[in-house]
Structures are given as C-alpha cells and as structure tokens.
C-alpha cells in the first residue's frame, strides 16, 4: 500500500474530481490503478505528463480504495499540494 496516500490529510479520489483539481493546479502527486479502465485513466495520466506531475501506478483499484480509506474501489487519486 502507498503510505503517502494513506497518511495524507487532504486527497482527492475519482477521475472526474482529480481532473478538475489538476486543472486548478492543486495536485502534487497522482496514483492510478493498473486494472482500471484505460479510458478513465489515460486522460489523467496524459494530464500529469503534460503538467510534469508525478504519477504512480498502483496494482489494483481495490488497493487504491483501501489506501484512500474508502469502502469502494478507486481508479485514480491524488494528493493536494
């Protein structure tokens, strides 16, 4: 599990909210689940690449959800600056 994400006080979970926060320049680091739908995660990964924001892949959506302390799976999450 990714300790930085689990320990974070402020994080955003979900591709739609994450894309919005990226556009607003509020995100320092992004996590994407490898088993998530590529249509969802490619936009996030491309935005991170364009903005030079670190993007880490997590094995499963379930693992990412647990790291974010939520009871559902998550395709993407990010840490606020």
Protein Blocks (a to p, Z undefined) as FASTA:
>chain_A
ZZklmmpmbdcedjklmmmmmmnopafbdcddfkbcfklmmmmmmmmmmnopacdddfbl
klmmmmnopabdcfbdcddZZ
